[in-house]
């Protein structure tokens, strides 16, 4: 059975994806959260077992996702100390919280860290995973199987997870901002808002799909669109003048640094 300690947006995204792909059965899933409104919603919407007591999750589930905010990790784990067994496989999605910290509270449990992102909700996520204390290759493979139904999964070492957090973990927000800005540009150019938003979102989706399916460098794909003295190179020049690439690079690096700070690094 699969359990979630913390029933926030990321937990819901992962859970919905797993249920949609048949990797978990709703009546065998437990979710705990201190927010009664949240547990009521998840229970009604997804038909999962819900509770306010984190111990219920440990008692009923062998695979336990730690899905609380990093800022409350100490409080949550203190309340569960000495209750973990070697039969528990912990999947921590807490950004920045290292294995060394988790190990202090979880004893013999096997631990795998995961950094997913919210597009897991529509089975189009990206996730980095790393095996940690007591976890064997089979444990990492099991977590990879669970996540692969909702995300493109990359197995890395722990030192790379802060970078994953800054990139795929945080970047959906950056992309949403980009889509919104593209749509605003379309409106400024004369399109109706609903039309502009659909065109903007589909363009981002299609461009991303081309990168993934062709395997070509994004720069090469960009160059194919930029005809000499044409409309696209004029737009590219405007982006470069505004420092577009430098700002995106800095956003990812800043988010990665914040992940490290949350882990006390």
Phi and psi in degrees as a GROMACS rama.xvg file:
@    title "Ramachandran Plot"
@    xaxis  label "Phi"
@    yaxis  label "Psi"
@TYPE xy
-112.059  135.752  UNK-2
-129.677  155.549  UNK-3
-126.818  123.025  UNK-4
-96.481  104.695  UNK-5
107.721  123.006  UNK-6
-118.335  37.5835  UNK-7
-76.6977  -164.885  UNK-8
-61.8407  -41.231  UNK-9
-69.7761  -41.0201  UNK-10
-59.9523  -43.4598  UNK-11
-63.181  -41.2524  UNK-12
-60.7898  -47.4299  UNK-13
-64.7133  -44.099  UNK-14
-64.4069  -44.7212  UNK-15
-60.5447  -41.0609  UNK-16
-64.613  -43.7789  UNK-17
-63.3158  -42.1001  UNK-18
-66.0427  -40.4413  UNK-19
-63.5955  -33.6331  UNK-20
-92.5084  1.15243  UNK-21
74.7333  18.3358  UNK-22
-83.7148  -11.7663  UNK-23
-147.632  148.925  UNK-24
-103.02  132.738  UNK-25
-54.1531  -40.8109  UNK-26
-74.8514  -3.62819  UNK-27
-112.864  11.0375  UNK-28
-108.28  135.433  UNK-29
-115.534  138.401  UNK-30
-131.234  127.983  UNK-31
-113.548  144.128  UNK-32
-162.703  147.379  UNK-33
-77.2741  -14.4763  UNK-34
-88.8204  106.243  UNK-35
-63.7743  -32.7429  UNK-36
-63.3808  -39.8593  UNK-37
-67.4749  -46.4869  UNK-38
-65.6126  -36.246  UNK-39
-62.727  -43.2724  UNK-40
-61.9985  -47.7935  UNK-41
-66.1202  -37.6862  UNK-42
-63.9635  -41.984  UNK-43
-74.3485  -41.5339  UNK-44
-76.1433  -38.161  UNK-45
-112.679  -7.90646  UNK-46
63.7273  30.3145  UNK-47
-92.293  165.443  UNK-48
-78.6428  133.687  UNK-49
-126.963  156.015  UNK-50
-159.048  159.5  UNK-51
-96.0234  -6.44799  UNK-52
-105.663  114.626  UNK-53
-61.6288  -28.0534  UNK-54
-63.3172  -28.7577  UNK-55
-61.3049  -35.2255  UNK-56
-66.58  -45.8469  UNK-57
-62.4934  -38.6649  UNK-58
-71.2365  -26.934  UNK-59
-107.644  -10.0178  UNK-60
-129.621  143.208  UNK-61
-93.7088  -32.8583  UNK-62
-103.798  118.961  UNK-63
-123.781  117.945  UNK-64
-86.9667  123.686  UNK-65
-89.5665  106.05  UNK-66
-125.773  36.5379  UNK-67
-97.6819  168.979  UNK-68
-66.236  141.494  UNK-69
-55.3923  -30.8808  UNK-70
-65.6672  -21.8207  UNK-71
-109.921  12.7266  UNK-72
-57.7266  -43.5746  UNK-73
-62.4095  -46.0491  UNK-74
-61.4757  -46.3729  UNK-75
-64.6759  -46.8013  UNK-76
-71.6295  -31.9077  UNK-77
-59.8611  -38.6145  UNK-78
-70.933  -13.0079  UNK-79
-114.619  2.4865  UNK-80
-59.366  139.471  UNK-81
71.4528  8.16396  UNK-82
-104.375  -6.86728  UNK-83
-82.8465  149.523  UNK-84
-127.518  173.163  UNK-85
-67.8934  -13.7282  UNK-86
-82.0988  -11.2258  UNK-87
-85.8748  130.241  UNK-88
-107.061  111.874  UNK-89
-90.7755  130.558  UNK-90
-116.637  102.072  UNK-91
-90.7038  123.957  UNK-92
-110.291  20.0106  UNK-93
-79.0285  116.366  UNK-94
-61.3874  128.952  UNK-95
81.9631  -9.21546  UNK-96
-84.8803  112.406  UNK-97
-79.751  164.911  UNK-98
-58.079  -38.8601  UNK-99
-59.1525  -36.4152  UNK-100
-73.3307  -47.5236  UNK-101
-60.1706  -39.4115  UNK-102
-60.8893  -32.4205  UNK-103
-59.5829  -27.4334  UNK-104
-109.95  -15.1005  UNK-105
-112.179  2.16112  UNK-106
50.6506  -119.897  UNK-107
-81.108  -4.00507  UNK-108
-62.5425  149.462  UNK-109
-86.9182  138.926  UNK-110
-125.369  132.933  UNK-111
-127.882  132.556  UNK-112
-98.2028  140.938  UNK-113
-132.919  137.221  UNK-114
-119.451  93.353  UNK-115
-94.1425  -177.653  UNK-116
-136.773  166.128  UNK-117
-65.6791  -23.5646  UNK-118
-61.4865  -4.36963  UNK-119
-55.9073  -26.6707  UNK-120
-58.6928  -30.8888  UNK-121
-113.281  27.1028  UNK-122
54.6699  37.1452  UNK-123
-137.642  35.5928  UNK-124
-86.7089  -179.101  UNK-125
-136.828  140.422  UNK-126
-148.037  138.559  UNK-127
-105.646  137.53  UNK-128
-130.973  151.689  UNK-129
-144.019  134.95  UNK-130
-83.1542  145.921  UNK-131
-132.86  -147.118  UNK-132
-53.5007  131.663  UNK-133
66.8371  -5.43287  UNK-134
-86.5134  130.394  UNK-135
-98.3513  -179.011  UNK-136
-62.5415  -32.2658  UNK-137
-66.4437  -35.4446  UNK-138
-66.9166  -44.5774  UNK-139
-62.3398  -40.6736  UNK-140
-64.1973  -37.9916  UNK-141
-64.5553  -44.9565  UNK-142
-65.2425  -39.4375  UNK-143
-61.501  -39.4492  UNK-144
-62.7951  -45.1619  UNK-145
-61.3664  -42.4634  UNK-146
-78.8574  -27.4803  UNK-147
-65.6361  -21.2422  UNK-148
-73.8298  -18.5696  UNK-149
-122.66  -3.13629  UNK-150
-156.978  158.78  UNK-151
-80.7534  118.491  UNK-152
-107.594  132.526  UNK-153
-121.649  125.81  UNK-154
-89.2097  124.66  UNK-155
-133.912  -178.574  UNK-156
-93.0512  165.08  UNK-157
-60.1639  -34.585  UNK-158
-62.0764  -18.8553  UNK-159
-90.4039  -8.28556  UNK-160
-72.087  -29.128  UNK-161
-64.6133  -38.0641  UNK-162
-66.3852  -38.4017  UNK-163
-62.3917  -40.4296  UNK-164
-60.5463  -44.1499  UNK-165
-68.0567  -31.1521  UNK-166
-90.0365  -86.4024  UNK-167
-72.2263  -27.4008  UNK-168
-68.9464  -44.4939  UNK-169
-95.6655  -26.9442  UNK-170
-65.7524  -22.5299  UNK-171
-52.9453  -38.0453  UNK-172
-63.0629  -38.8878  UNK-173
-65.9162  -39.7393  UNK-174
-67.6393  -39.0988  UNK-175
-61.308  -39.699  UNK-176
-62.761  -39.5008  UNK-177
-65.3091  -44.1042  UNK-178
-61.8604  -42.426  UNK-179
-61.2908  -42.5541  UNK-180
-66.7965  -39.897  UNK-181
-59.8037  -44.7693  UNK-182
-63.1735  -40.338  UNK-183
-59.4175  -40.1346  UNK-184
-62.9511  -39.971  UNK-185
-63.8974  -39.9465  UNK-186
-64.1016  -42.0222  UNK-187
-61.3067  -33.5092  UNK-188
-81.9754  -6.04139  UNK-189
120.439  1.06856  UNK-190
-84.3345  153.721  UNK-191
-71.5513  147.228  UNK-192
-54.3481  -48.7003  UNK-193
-60.6304  -39.3939  UNK-194
-65.6359  -45.4677  UNK-195
-60.6371  -40.6501  UNK-196
-67.8989  -42.7722  UNK-197
-62.6357  -45.6006  UNK-198
-63.7092  -40.584  UNK-199
-64.4053  -49.6048  UNK-200
-64.4278  -43.2021  UNK-201
-66.7884  -34.4048  UNK-202
-65.1058  -43.1349  UNK-203
-64.6461  -43.9179  UNK-204
-59.8771  -47.8475  UNK-205
-65.1515  -40.7207  UNK-206
-63.9086  -41.8381  UNK-207
-64.2105  -40.608  UNK-208
-63.8861  -37.1057  UNK-209
-64.1107  -40.257  UNK-210
-61.8473  -45.4907  UNK-211
-69.6398  -40.6672  UNK-212
-85.1091  -29.732  UNK-213
-88.4949  -26.0218  UNK-214
73.431  6.35751  UNK-215
-78.4804  154.7  UNK-216
-66.0489  136.58  UNK-217
-54.1921  -33.3387  UNK-218
-62.9377  -38.3204  UNK-219
-66.3766  -41.8005  UNK-220
-64.9004  -38.2296  UNK-221
-61.8196  -43.6457  UNK-222
-63.4241  -28.2253  UNK-223
-66.4206  -27.5418  UNK-224
-89.4894  -19.0405  UNK-225
-95.0389  88.733  UNK-226
-72.7879  151.067  UNK-227
-56.5757  129.352  UNK-228
57.5881  23.3838  UNK-229
-92.9525  -172.09  UNK-230
-69.7368  -39.6312  UNK-231
-68.16  -43.3027  UNK-232
-66.1636  -28.4999  UNK-233
-65.7654  -42.5216  UNK-234
-67.7928  -40.0181  UNK-235
-60.7825  -41.9719  UNK-236
-61.2195  -38.3911  UNK-237
-65.5722  -40.6123  UNK-238
-63.8656  -43.4729  UNK-239
-65.0197  -37.6022  UNK-240
-62.4405  -33.5565  UNK-241
-85.1988  0.514263  UNK-242
75.7563  32.2631  UNK-243
-54.1888  -53.7784  UNK-244
-66.4624  -38.202  UNK-245
-64.6128  -38.383  UNK-246
-65.7508  -42.5449  UNK-247
-64.1794  -44.7445  UNK-248
-57.8255  -44.3419  UNK-249
-67.2541  -35.711  UNK-250
-62.8466  -45.1822  UNK-251
-64.6715  -45.4275  UNK-252
-64.115  -38.635  UNK-253
-67.6509  -41.1328  UNK-254
-64.7938  -39.485  UNK-255
-64.3196  -40.4213  UNK-256
-64.381  -38.6387  UNK-257
-64.9051  -36.5896  UNK-258
-60.6003  -43.3929  UNK-259
-63.5943  -39.1738  UNK-260
-64.4565  -38.9652  UNK-261
-62.976  -28.6645  UNK-262
-88.619  5.77591  UNK-263
74.2202  25.503  UNK-264
